[in-house]
Amino acid sequence: MTGSIEKLFQDVEISLNILRVLASNSYDSILITDATKDAKIIYANKAFKTLTGYDPSEVIGKTPRILQGAATDKTVIARLVDALKGDGRFEGKAVNYKKNGTPFIMDWRVLPVKVGKRTRVWVAIQREGFAI
Ligand SMILES: Cc1cc2nc3c(=O)[nH]c(=O)nc-3n(C[C@H](O)[C@H](O)[C@H](O)COP(=O)(O)O)c2cc1C
């Protein structure tokens, strides 16, 4: 089959399958949260486990706040909170903690997924950073 990606995306089943393959095989960690104040995790890919040590099944329903700890820069998190109240777009780095307690630099982006004007979910793309 040939054609533009826009044409393929008109088919919902193809769209979903493309997105599933991309998300589950991405080298970057991908988190999707609901668009509530608590931002509860509704999806995490395999790379999230590689990055943090948490299995996706154990973080569903929790908030990404579980990754934070003593050395997490609160000003970065405050900037993220402001972004979530505003246009929903954030990019930054902060110390996070793996499941076993090891600190690392989280380098991540948050983007809103909207239908019309309403944000339905937030998507985060995350990787290990090498300097703050
Ligand atoms: C999609 C998404 C991904 C997030 N990922 C991270 C993350 O990787 N590390 C982190 O420290 N906080 C992350 N957060 C921020 C926390 O979930 C939370 O919004 C932040 O701690 C502020 O809320 P609080 O004041 O209730 O802690 C993420 C938030 C969203 C919406």
The ligand as an ORCA input file, in Angstrom:
! r2SCAN-3c Opt
* xyz 0 1
  C       2.702     13.549     31.550
  C       3.452     13.908     32.813
  C       4.686     13.329     33.047
  C       5.412     13.653     34.194
  N       6.635     13.085     34.356
  C       7.377     13.439     35.415
  C       8.683     12.919     35.571
  O       9.193     12.140     34.756
  N       9.387     13.295     36.653
  C       8.908     14.172     37.570
  O       9.614     14.495     38.514
  N       7.658     14.680     37.460
  C       6.891     14.342     36.406
  N       5.638     14.857     36.276
  C       5.137     15.813     37.295
  C       4.263     15.211     38.379
  O       3.362     14.275     37.876
  C       3.418     16.332     39.036
  O       2.698     17.031     38.038
  C       4.271     17.317     39.791
  O       4.943     16.624     40.811
  C       3.415     18.453     40.423
  O       2.381     17.961     41.180
  P       2.462     17.914     42.812
  O       2.670     19.342     43.228
  O       1.169     17.338     43.210
  O       3.646     17.058     43.163
  C       4.881     14.554     35.141
  C       3.622     15.115     34.910
  C       2.916     14.807     33.756
  C       1.573     15.439     33.514
*
